[in-house]
Every structure is written in C-alpha cells, then in structure tokens.
C-alpha cells in the first residue's frame, strides 16, 4: 500500500472513531453532538487537503524521474501556485537545464571524437570488458584481418589469417603488454608503432590499441642516414683511390730500372694492387649510385617489352647454370609511365637476385618464373624463384641498408630497387610464398 493510501486510511479511521464517540452524546446533549460532528467532518476535509498538499512534491518528483528515464532533458516542470512548491520546481528545472547542457557538450565532444578517429591516420582499436573489439576507425579496418572484426577478439582475427598468423601484426598486437609501446612489423615488411592503454568505463577497465604506421618515416630517416654515410665514405675512398692510382702509375715508371726477373715480379704486384684499387673505386661507386640517383623522367613504356629485353639478357646465363626460366607474358597491358633506364636497372637487379638465389638454394628444382598479369586496379609483375632464401628472414630486414642473405653480398641491390620503386610510387612486396619459393611482386598502379 502506498504512503498516500495509508495516510488517507489513517485519517478516515481516526475521524470515524471521533464520529462514533459523538453519537454517544445524542441522548444527553444532541446539540453538542451535532456541533462535534460538524467539526469532525470539517477536520476530515481539511486533513485530506493537507495530505494532498503535503504529497504534491512526490508527484513532481515522479514526473522528474520519468523525464530522467526518458532522457527528456529539454522538458520543464510547470510552476505551481504554492511558493514553497515552486522552489522545488525551480530546483528540478535547474537540474534539467544543467543536464541538457551537459548532454549537448557530451554529444559535441562525441561527434568531434568520432570525426577525429575517422580522420586520424593512426589505427585505433577499442575493446569491451570481455576483450572483444567494440570500435575500430577506418585506419584500423584497413589492417589485414580487421575488415569485419567487431565482436571478435584479436586472437580470433589473427587465427583467420591461416598459416601466417604467428607472424601477423595482429598476433603481435594481441601480445602487447599494457602500457608498453613497441615497434612491430607485418608479414609484408611494413613497420608500425603499437601501444596498449586502458580507460575506465562505469568503474571497470577497458583496453585500447593505437597503431601508427612508420614505414615511410623510418625509410626517410634511414635514407638520410645512409646518404650522409655514403657521401663521407665516397669522398674519403675516392681521394684515396685517386692518390693511390697516381702513385701506382708512377711506380710502374721505374720498372725498366730493375732486373728482368725483379721487374716481372714488381709489375705483377703493382698491377694486382691497381686492380684492387679499381675494384674499390667500383665498389664505392655502386653505393653512390643510390645516393646520386636522378629524379625519374616519366614516359609511357611497355612493361612486357622491358621484360623481353631482360629475359634475352639472362636466358643464356640461366641455361648454362641449369636454371629454367619461364615468361608468362600478357599483351593486354597498357603502357606505364616510368623512367625506362631506372626501371630496367631495378628489374635487372631483381632477376639477377632471383638467379643467384636459385643457384645458392639447396633444392634440385631450379626455376624462375616471370609473370605479368593485369588486375582490376592495375598491372602486377611477379618474379618467382625456387631458391627460397627468405623463408626465415624477417620481412622488415629485407630492404634494410647493407643487409644481405648472399655470401659476399653488399646489401645495396635491394636498396637500389627500393629507391627506384619508391620514386616511381609503385607498390612492391618481397616474401616467401610458403610453398618453397620466393616472390617479388610489383604493382604498377
């Protein structure tokens, strides 16, 4: 029973008792009885009115509660004729106004946050209380395996990538400790900075991840570093080579002054040193070629014709080494704007690396496949070799300056290729295919 009904029941029961007592005075004092009955009825009416007035704030409180439940913060309670009650109404209306303004601010901040998350190049992943993904921005959805990741855990998304899940970016992000920031790399060699943090929602902690791609920034920093290093080395080595060459030429002038036997040994030694000196000059020249690379002069060129020439150059070398080379040519490919000279040098490096990888490989199957295909978004060229020297090499090390998998290699071939492709704006990938081969893919978009 509500408080209102209990008060009414108490008031009516008390006044019925008073009426029953006044009936006893009917025989002895009838006029007094009538007066007392009138007073009791008047008291009952007055009590009912007072109860209504006393309980009227409860009605406003209930209406205020309903407005809060329905989140109608723009509504207002109507004023009453009672001054004291108006103070309560004014208090409720002030609270509703404050809640309305706060709700507006929260909505504006939420809208700004949503637009910021969509515009930022950093990937943002927010998890719910159970560790499942509840929010991703556009940059996060572009990451492999996260296109339809809402409601899933990172480990489940990584498992959907199949055999490469242990090397995937998602697996590394899932293992990232709270509060830690690390440099990560995906299977294609792109590098990221990942950071895991947390915030509190309704008193409980929720985790989030920030992922920022650093590939271009790191490559630019590396490029500036090795350019400066190569310029210093080239200056010192070239000066030394020039001076040494001049001295060696001068020493050969005294060859005729020696005995015939001594002259022959002397000349052989000097010529050997000259050859080594020339090799040193050529060695440093290959490094400076990367630094001094000119800006590409873009003209329409047919990729198939370029690969025809390269195939002609390497066909005989492959045959003499027992390597089969196949060329899957696609004639339905438009001309691509490129610098023919630079691109030819880069592709020569790629095919040469594939040939050397096959020669160094332990497998009996020695083959190279050149594949030119047209795709929906452009043209793809693939150079596939059976050498499989990259099966255990981390992807982010493949294009690192001076890193090489070949014995006696200098680590500048792929460096040169990367510079050429980056200056043309072509996307590329060098990775093991998983079936005992390595593929260098170039997309001409």
LINFEN-V779007 format. One record per run of one state. SS is the DSSP state (~ for helix, > for strand, _ for the rest). FROM is the first residue (numbers start at 1). TO is the last residue. If there is no record, write none. Layout:
ss = {SS;SS}
from = {FROM;FROM}
to = {TO;TO}
This chain:
ss = {_;~;_;~;_;~;_;>;_;>;_;~;_;~;_;~;_;~;_;>;_;>;_;>;_;~;_;~;_;>;_;~;_;>;_;>;_;~;_;>;_;>;_;~;_;~;_;>;_;>;_}
from = {1;3;24;30;71;83;120;123;128;133;137;138;142;154;160;162;168;169;175;181;186;191;202;204;214;215;258;260;292;299;302;303;321;324;329;336;339;340;361;367;376;378;386;395;398;413;425;427;433;438;445}
to = {2;23;29;70;82;119;122;127;132;136;137;141;153;159;161;167;168;174;180;185;190;201;203;213;214;257;259;291;298;301;302;320;323;328;335;338;339;360;366;375;377;385;394;397;412;424;426;432;437;444;445}
